[in-house]
Structures are given as structure tokens and as C-alpha cells.
Amino acid sequence: MTVVTLVISFFPSSKLTAADNRVYQIVLIVCFIVSMAAPLIIYSNRHRWSSNGKATGDEK
């Protein structure tokens, strides 16, 4: 589903005005940033959800 959405995003509607096209691009950029930042934020907070206070894989 994500790959299909990515492919569709390369072809904006031909009915968009210049202002609408700018909004379309801004929405795509914001969604891209959120989708890239979310896993990093979750990964950085993983120690908060573990039962012993340490993240999984940190035992050395």
C-alpha cells in the first residue's frame, strides 16, 4: 500500500491550480517528515516501555 501511495503522489491531479499545487507539495513534505521521524522517536523512547528500564538488546 505504501509503494502504491508513493507512486500516486508523483502524479498530482491536473486540475490543481498553482496555489493548490503548492499546498499539495507542502502536505507531501510534512507527511514524509512525520513518517520518517515517527520510527526514530519510537526507537529513542523504547527504554520507557521495557519492564526493567533497559531497552531490548542493550544487555552487555
Secondary structure as GFF3:
##gff-version 3
##sequence-region A 1 60
A	DSSP	alpha_helix	2	9	.	.	.	ID=ss1
A	DSSP	alpha_helix	18	44	.	.	.	ID=ss2
A	DSSP	three_ten_helix	46	48	.	.	.	ID=ss3
###
